[in-house]
Structures are given as structure tokens and as C-alpha cells.
Amino acid sequence: MAPRSKVTQLPAAVKQWLDDRLVEGNFSGYESLSTELAKRGYTIGKSALHSYGQEFEDRLAAVKMSTEQARAVVASSPDDDGAVNDALMRLVQDRLFTMLVSANSDKLDLPKFARAIADLGRTTISQKKYAAEVRVQRESAAAEVDKIARKGGLTAETADEIRHKILGIGQ
């Protein structure tokens, strides 16, 4: 088994400082970062910093891409019947699958991964149940309004228009 990275063993405050410097420096200047860490009492070579920085940059880029994709989904989908939630769940499922397929088995925390998948499944089921309940309530309300409207003397066309508005048909 490979030895743990010296960077991941840094105290939280020092690691946060390093992460901030990497982002601010556009993931460059590893030699000066190594020198600064040495002044602080931590001996980490520029190659080790570069390796960590590359992985950190890749993770940051993936988070940015996921965020942009989520924003695009939200912007392009009205939230009728949980369309946004459904799209986001599919995006998360895709990311989890990609992680599972490409994961290094030494780095993968299988219990946490399995729990994330199980939680996602429960969330998806809850969302589907809620959407079904809302659909039943809308249909019931539409039928009741239709009955009252026709009883009150509205034309069939007007009653149908009200019913379609409640059900979200033809919008």
C-alpha cells in the first residue's frame, strides 16, 4: 500500500491555507509553496504538492461542472411534478455510477458509497410518491370543480378550461 500523502496529513488550518493558495495561484507556483511550507515546519516537495494540486484541481473542476449542469437543469425545467428533482437525481445517479466504475478500490469507501446510493433511492421513491399524491389531489380537485361548474350553469367549454388549468393540460 502506498504511503499516505504528506499533504493530507497537514493540520486542517495549514491544509486550508495551502488549498487557498493553490486556487489563488491558479494551481501553479509549487516550488514557492514548498518553500513556504518548509518555513512553517512542513517538508513537502514540489512534486508531491503538484500531485496533490492536480487532483485538487480536477475535483474542483468536476464540482464546478456539476454545479453548472444543475443550474442548467433548473433553468430549463419548470418544477411541475418534480421535474427538476427528477433531473437532479438522474445527474447524481450518473455521477455515482461514474465514480463507482472509475474508482480505485483502495480509495473507495464502499459503505459510504452504498449508503449514498441507498439514500438516493429512498429520496427518489419519496419524490415519486409525493408526485403521485399531488396528481391524485389535482385530479380530484379538477373533477369537483368540473361538477360544481356544470351544476352552476357554466358551459362545457368553460368547465373544461377550468379543469385543464387545474390539471396543467395544454399550457
C-alpha atoms as an extended CHARMM CRD file, in Angstrom:
* protein
*
       171  EXT
         1         1  MET       CA              0.0000000000        0.0000000000        0.0000000000  PROA      1               0.0000000000
         2         2  ALA       CA              1.3250000000        3.4490000000       -0.9230000000  PROA      2               0.0000000000
         3         3  PRO       CA              2.2130000000        5.7940000000        1.9410000000  PROA      3               0.0000000000
         4         4  ARG       CA             -0.3080000000        8.4780000000        2.8040000000  PROA      4               0.0000000000
         5         5  SER       CA              0.1740000000       11.8530000000        1.2080000000  PROA      5               0.0000000000
         6         6  LYS       CA              2.0470000000       14.3500000000        3.3750000000  PROA      6               0.0000000000
         7         7  VAL       CA             -0.4250000000       16.9950000000        2.2470000000  PROA      7               0.0000000000
         8         8  THR       CA             -3.4280000000       15.1020000000        3.6280000000  PROA      8               0.0000000000
         9         9  GLN       CA             -1.5900000000       14.7560000000        6.9470000000  PROA      9               0.0000000000
        10        10  LEU       CA             -1.2180000000       18.5240000000        7.3690000000  PROA      10              0.0000000000
        11        11  PRO       CA             -3.1770000000       20.1900000000       10.1770000000  PROA      11              0.0000000000
        12        12  ALA       CA             -6.5430000000       21.4900000000        8.9740000000  PROA      12              0.0000000000
        13        13  ALA       CA             -5.5460000000       25.1660000000        9.1560000000  PROA      13              0.0000000000
        14        14  VAL       CA             -2.3360000000       24.6180000000        7.1630000000  PROA      14              0.0000000000
        15        15  LYS       CA             -4.1340000000       22.4680000000        4.5820000000  PROA      15              0.0000000000
        16        16  GLN       CA             -6.8150000000       25.1480000000        4.2040000000  PROA      16              0.0000000000
        17        17  TRP       CA             -4.0750000000       27.7560000000        3.6940000000  PROA      17              0.0000000000
        18        18  LEU       CA             -2.4900000000       25.5150000000        1.0380000000  PROA      18              0.0000000000
        19        19  ASP       CA             -5.8120000000       24.9210000000       -0.7420000000  PROA      19              0.0000000000
        20        20  ASP       CA             -6.4870000000       28.6660000000       -0.7840000000  PROA      20              0.0000000000
        21        21  ARG       CA             -3.0190000000       29.4100000000       -2.2030000000  PROA      21              0.0000000000
        22        22  LEU       CA             -3.4450000000       26.7390000000       -4.8860000000  PROA      22              0.0000000000
        23        23  VAL       CA             -6.7470000000       28.2470000000       -6.0410000000  PROA      23              0.0000000000
        24        24  GLU       CA             -5.4650000000       31.8320000000       -5.8530000000  PROA      24              0.0000000000
        25        25  GLY       CA             -2.2990000000       30.8790000000       -7.7480000000  PROA      25              0.0000000000
        26        26  ASN       CA             -4.2340000000       29.0400000000      -10.4570000000  PROA      26              0.0000000000
        27        27  PHE       CA             -2.6060000000       25.7530000000       -9.4000000000  PROA      27              0.0000000000
        28        28  SER       CA              0.9580000000       26.8750000000      -10.0460000000  PROA      28              0.0000000000
        29        29  GLY       CA              3.9670000000       28.0210000000       -8.0160000000  PROA      29              0.0000000000
        30        30  TYR       CA              4.5920000000       24.6860000000       -6.3290000000  PROA      30              0.0000000000
        31        31  GLU       CA              8.2270000000       25.4830000000       -5.6010000000  PROA      31              0.0000000000
        32        32  SER       CA              7.3480000000       28.6290000000       -3.6440000000  PROA      32              0.0000000000
        33        33  LEU       CA              4.5780000000       26.7480000000       -1.8220000000  PROA      33              0.0000000000
        34        34  SER       CA              7.0930000000       24.0580000000       -0.8480000000  PROA      34              0.0000000000
        35        35  THR       CA              9.4610000000       26.7480000000        0.4400000000  PROA      35              0.0000000000
        36        36  GLU       CA              6.6900000000       28.4610000000        2.4250000000  PROA      36              0.0000000000
        37        37  LEU       CA              5.5920000000       25.1570000000        3.9620000000  PROA      37              0.0000000000
        38        38  ALA       CA              9.2270000000       24.4390000000        4.9330000000  PROA      38              0.0000000000
        39        39  LYS       CA              9.3240000000       27.8010000000        6.7480000000  PROA      39              0.0000000000
        40        40  ARG       CA              6.2340000000       26.6570000000        8.6420000000  PROA      40              0.0000000000
        41        41  GLY       CA              7.9180000000       23.3870000000        9.5750000000  PROA      41              0.0000000000
        42        42  TYR       CA              6.4420000000       21.0220000000        6.9730000000  PROA      42              0.0000000000
        43        43  THR       CA              8.7350000000       19.3390000000        4.4530000000  PROA      43              0.0000000000
        44        44  ILE       CA              6.7610000000       18.5880000000        1.3110000000  PROA      44              0.0000000000
        45        45  GLY       CA              8.4150000000       18.5120000000       -2.0950000000  PROA      45              0.0000000000
        46        46  LYS       CA              7.1280000000       20.4010000000       -5.0980000000  PROA      46              0.0000000000
        47        47  SER       CA              6.3520000000       17.0950000000       -6.8820000000  PROA      47              0.0000000000
        48        48  ALA       CA              4.1210000000       15.9430000000       -4.0300000000  PROA      48              0.0000000000
        49        49  LEU       CA              2.4340000000       19.3520000000       -3.9890000000  PROA      49              0.0000000000
        50        50  HSD       CA              1.9440000000       19.1950000000       -7.7450000000  PROA      50              0.0000000000
        51        51  SER       CA              0.3920000000       15.7380000000       -7.4960000000  PROA      51              0.0000000000
        52        52  TYR       CA             -1.9890000000       16.9120000000       -4.7750000000  PROA      52              0.0000000000
        53        53  GLY       CA             -2.6950000000       20.1650000000       -6.6470000000  PROA      53              0.0000000000
        54        54  GLN       CA             -3.5550000000       18.3080000000       -9.8550000000  PROA      54              0.0000000000
        55        55  GLU       CA             -6.0170000000       16.0410000000       -8.0560000000  PROA      55              0.0000000000
        56        56  PHE       CA             -7.4960000000       19.0090000000       -6.1780000000  PROA      56              0.0000000000
        57        57  GLU       CA             -7.8720000000       20.9940000000       -9.4300000000  PROA      57              0.0000000000
        58        58  ASP       CA             -9.6240000000       18.0350000000      -11.0890000000  PROA      58              0.0000000000
        59        59  ARG       CA            -12.0540000000       17.6800000000       -8.1750000000  PROA      59              0.0000000000
        60        60  LEU       CA            -12.7410000000       21.4160000000       -8.1780000000  PROA      60              0.0000000000
        61        61  ALA       CA            -13.4050000000       21.3610000000      -11.9330000000  PROA      61              0.0000000000
        62        62  ALA       CA            -15.8060000000       18.4260000000      -11.5060000000  PROA      62              0.0000000000
        63        63  VAL       CA            -17.7200000000       20.2750000000       -8.7760000000  PROA      63              0.0000000000
        64        64  LYS       CA            -17.9420000000       23.3860000000      -10.9550000000  PROA      64              0.0000000000
        65        65  MET       CA            -19.2160000000       21.3390000000      -13.8890000000  PROA      65              0.0000000000
        66        66  SER       CA            -21.8310000000       19.6150000000      -11.7400000000  PROA      66              0.0000000000
        67        67  THR       CA            -22.9570000000       22.9660000000      -10.3720000000  PROA      67              0.0000000000
        68        68  GLU       CA            -23.2780000000       24.4160000000      -13.8760000000  PROA      68              0.0000000000
        69        69  GLN       CA            -25.2090000000       21.3560000000      -15.0480000000  PROA      69              0.0000000000
        70        70  ALA       CA            -27.5600000000       21.6040000000      -12.0750000000  PROA      70              0.0000000000
        71        71  ARG       CA            -28.1540000000       25.2930000000      -12.8190000000  PROA      71              0.0000000000
        72        72  ALA       CA            -28.8920000000       24.4450000000      -16.4600000000  PROA      72              0.0000000000
        73        73  VAL       CA            -31.3760000000       21.7760000000      -15.4000000000  PROA      73              0.0000000000
        74        74  VAL       CA            -33.1330000000       24.1870000000      -13.0430000000  PROA      74              0.0000000000
        75        75  ALA       CA            -33.2270000000       26.9350000000      -15.6760000000  PROA      75              0.0000000000
        76        76  SER       CA            -34.5970000000       24.6890000000      -18.4060000000  PROA      76              0.0000000000
        77        77  SER       CA            -37.2420000000       22.7800000000      -16.4420000000  PROA      77              0.0000000000
        78        78  PRO       CA            -40.3120000000       24.1420000000      -14.7480000000  PROA      78              0.0000000000
        79        79  ASP       CA            -40.7870000000       22.4220000000      -11.4000000000  PROA      79              0.0000000000
        80        80  ASP       CA            -44.0860000000       20.8160000000      -12.3080000000  PROA      80              0.0000000000
        81        81  ASP       CA            -44.3600000000       17.3140000000      -10.8700000000  PROA      81              0.0000000000
        82        82  GLY       CA            -40.7790000000       17.4780000000       -9.5390000000  PROA      82              0.0000000000
        83        83  ALA       CA            -39.1250000000       17.6420000000      -12.9620000000  PROA      83              0.0000000000
        84        84  VAL       CA            -36.0870000000       19.4270000000      -11.5450000000  PROA      84              0.0000000000
        85        85  ASN       CA            -35.7080000000       16.9370000000       -8.6820000000  PROA      85              0.0000000000
        86        86  ASP       CA            -36.0090000000       14.0540000000      -11.1060000000  PROA      86              0.0000000000
        87        87  ALA       CA            -33.3650000000       15.5200000000      -13.3970000000  PROA      87              0.0000000000
        88        88  LEU       CA            -31.0270000000       16.2370000000      -10.4900000000  PROA      88              0.0000000000
        89        89  MET       CA            -31.4890000000       12.7060000000       -9.1300000000  PROA      89              0.0000000000
        90        90  ARG       CA            -30.5350000000       11.3190000000      -12.5270000000  PROA      90              0.0000000000
        91        91  LEU       CA            -27.4750000000       13.5650000000      -12.5960000000  PROA      91              0.0000000000
        92        92  VAL       CA            -26.4190000000       12.3440000000       -9.1420000000  PROA      92              0.0000000000
        93        93  GLN       CA            -27.0390000000        8.7330000000      -10.1610000000  PROA      93              0.0000000000
        94        94  ASP       CA            -24.8500000000        9.2680000000      -13.2170000000  PROA      94              0.0000000000
        95        95  ARG       CA            -22.0590000000       10.7710000000      -11.1020000000  PROA      95              0.0000000000
        96        96  LEU       CA            -22.2350000000        7.9270000000       -8.5770000000  PROA      96              0.0000000000
        97        97  PHE       CA            -22.0960000000        5.3450000000      -11.3480000000  PROA      97              0.0000000000
        98        98  THR       CA            -19.1170000000        7.0950000000      -12.9510000000  PROA      98              0.0000000000
        99        99  MET       CA            -17.3380000000        7.1990000000       -9.5940000000  PROA      99              0.0000000000
       100       100  LEU       CA            -18.0190000000        3.5240000000       -8.9950000000  PROA      100             0.0000000000
       101       101  VAL       CA            -16.7390000000        2.4730000000      -12.4040000000  PROA      101             0.0000000000
       102       102  SER       CA            -13.6040000000        4.6390000000      -12.3120000000  PROA      102             0.0000000000
       103       103  ALA       CA            -12.8330000000        4.3600000000       -8.6000000000  PROA      103             0.0000000000
       104       104  ASN       CA             -9.6020000000        2.9850000000       -7.2760000000  PROA      104             0.0000000000
       105       105  SER       CA            -10.7960000000        0.2820000000       -4.8870000000  PROA      105             0.0000000000
       106       106  ASP       CA             -8.2250000000        1.3950000000       -2.2780000000  PROA      106             0.0000000000
       107       107  LYS       CA             -9.6960000000        4.8940000000       -2.1810000000  PROA      107             0.0000000000
       108       108  LEU       CA            -13.3830000000        3.9360000000       -2.3560000000  PROA      108             0.0000000000
       109       109  ASP       CA            -15.2100000000        3.8760000000        0.9700000000  PROA      109             0.0000000000
       110       110  LEU       CA            -17.7250000000        1.2250000000       -0.0560000000  PROA      110             0.0000000000
       111       111  PRO       CA            -20.0440000000        1.5450000000        2.9970000000  PROA      111             0.0000000000
       112       112  LYS       CA            -20.3900000000        5.3140000000        2.4710000000  PROA      112             0.0000000000
       113       113  PHE       CA            -20.8710000000        4.8090000000       -1.2400000000  PROA      113             0.0000000000
       114       114  ALA       CA            -23.5620000000        2.1730000000       -0.6670000000  PROA      114             0.0000000000
       115       115  ARG       CA            -25.3030000000        4.4480000000        1.8170000000  PROA      115             0.0000000000
       116       116  ALA       CA            -25.3000000000        7.3220000000       -0.7060000000  PROA      116             0.0000000000
       117       117  ILE       CA            -26.9150000000        5.0590000000       -3.2820000000  PROA      117             0.0000000000
       118       118  ALA       CA            -29.4960000000        3.7980000000       -0.7660000000  PROA      118             0.0000000000
       119       119  ASP       CA            -30.3040000000        7.3710000000        0.3350000000  PROA      119             0.0000000000
       120       120  LEU       CA            -30.6770000000        8.4120000000       -3.2850000000  PROA      120             0.0000000000
       121       121  GLY       CA            -33.0460000000        5.5010000000       -3.8940000000  PROA      121             0.0000000000
       122       122  ARG       CA            -35.1840000000        6.4220000000       -0.8790000000  PROA      122             0.0000000000
       123       123  THR       CA            -35.2640000000       10.0570000000       -1.9710000000  PROA      123             0.0000000000
       124       124  THR       CA            -36.3240000000        9.0860000000       -5.4870000000  PROA      124             0.0000000000
       125       125  ILE       CA            -39.1070000000        6.8440000000       -4.1650000000  PROA      125             0.0000000000
       126       126  SER       CA            -40.3450000000        9.5790000000       -1.8060000000  PROA      126             0.0000000000
       127       127  GLN       CA            -40.3630000000       12.1000000000       -4.6430000000  PROA      127             0.0000000000
       128       128  LYS       CA            -42.3400000000        9.7210000000       -6.8860000000  PROA      128             0.0000000000
       129       129  LYS       CA            -44.8720000000        9.0300000000       -4.0950000000  PROA      129             0.0000000000
       130       130  TYR       CA            -45.3150000000       12.7410000000       -3.4960000000  PROA      130             0.0000000000
       131       131  ALA       CA            -45.8020000000       13.4060000000       -7.2150000000  PROA      131             0.0000000000
       132       132  ALA       CA            -48.4450000000       10.6500000000       -7.3720000000  PROA      132             0.0000000000
       133       133  GLU       CA            -50.2640000000       12.0880000000       -4.3380000000  PROA      133             0.0000000000
       134       134  VAL       CA            -50.2610000000       15.5670000000       -5.8590000000  PROA      134             0.0000000000
       135       135  ARG       CA            -51.5420000000       14.1880000000       -9.1630000000  PROA      135             0.0000000000
       136       136  VAL       CA            -54.4370000000       12.4150000000       -7.3930000000  PROA      136             0.0000000000
       137       137  GLN       CA            -55.2800000000       15.5880000000       -5.4510000000  PROA      137             0.0000000000
       138       138  ARG       CA            -55.2400000000       17.6730000000       -8.6350000000  PROA      138             0.0000000000
       139       139  GLU       CA            -57.4720000000       15.1900000000      -10.4670000000  PROA      139             0.0000000000
       140       140  SER       CA            -59.9010000000       15.0960000000       -7.5440000000  PROA      140             0.0000000000
       141       141  ALA       CA            -59.9960000000       18.8970000000       -7.3560000000  PROA      141             0.0000000000
       142       142  ALA       CA            -60.4980000000       19.1620000000      -11.1100000000  PROA      142             0.0000000000
       143       143  ALA       CA            -63.3840000000       16.6810000000      -11.0350000000  PROA      143             0.0000000000
       144       144  GLU       CA            -65.0120000000       18.5390000000       -8.1470000000  PROA      144             0.0000000000
       145       145  VAL       CA            -64.6210000000       21.9320000000       -9.8390000000  PROA      145             0.0000000000
       146       146  ASP       CA            -65.9630000000       20.4550000000      -13.0860000000  PROA      146             0.0000000000
       147       147  LYS       CA            -69.0350000000       19.1080000000      -11.2860000000  PROA      147             0.0000000000
       148       148  ILE       CA            -69.6880000000       22.4080000000       -9.4850000000  PROA      148             0.0000000000
       149       149  ALA       CA            -69.1000000000       24.4690000000      -12.6280000000  PROA      149             0.0000000000
       150       150  ARG       CA            -71.5460000000       22.4420000000      -14.7110000000  PROA      150             0.0000000000
       151       151  LYS       CA            -74.0900000000       22.4720000000      -11.8970000000  PROA      151             0.0000000000
       152       152  GLY       CA            -73.7200000000       26.2670000000      -11.6460000000  PROA      152             0.0000000000
       153       153  GLY       CA            -74.5520000000       26.7350000000      -15.3160000000  PROA      153             0.0000000000
       154       154  LEU       CA            -71.1360000000       27.1730000000      -16.8910000000  PROA      154             0.0000000000
       155       155  THR       CA            -70.7430000000       25.9480000000      -20.4220000000  PROA      155             0.0000000000
       156       156  ALA       CA            -68.9560000000       22.6560000000      -21.0410000000  PROA      156             0.0000000000
       157       157  GLU       CA            -66.1040000000       24.5550000000      -22.7010000000  PROA      157             0.0000000000
       158       158  THR       CA            -65.6080000000       26.8450000000      -19.6950000000  PROA      158             0.0000000000
       159       159  ALA       CA            -65.7520000000       23.8910000000      -17.2730000000  PROA      159             0.0000000000
       160       160  ASP       CA            -63.2020000000       22.0360000000      -19.4180000000  PROA      160             0.0000000000
       161       161  GLU       CA            -60.9470000000       25.0890000000      -19.4900000000  PROA      161             0.0000000000
       162       162  ILE       CA            -61.0150000000       25.3380000000      -15.6870000000  PROA      162             0.0000000000
       163       163  ARG       CA            -60.3600000000       21.5940000000      -15.3870000000  PROA      163             0.0000000000
       164       164  HSD       CA            -57.4210000000       21.8070000000      -17.8020000000  PROA      164             0.0000000000
       165       165  LYS       CA            -55.9170000000       24.7290000000      -15.8390000000  PROA      165             0.0000000000
       166       166  ILE       CA            -56.0720000000       22.7290000000      -12.6050000000  PROA      166             0.0000000000
       167       167  LEU       CA            -54.5280000000       19.6550000000      -14.2520000000  PROA      167             0.0000000000
       168       168  GLY       CA            -51.9300000000       21.6840000000      -16.1360000000  PROA      168             0.0000000000
       169       169  ILE       CA            -53.1110000000       20.4140000000      -19.5140000000  PROA      169             0.0000000000
       170       170  GLY       CA            -52.4880000000       22.4550000000      -22.6430000000  PROA      170             0.0000000000
       171       171  GLN       CA            -50.2020000000       25.0070000000      -21.0700000000  PROA      171             0.0000000000
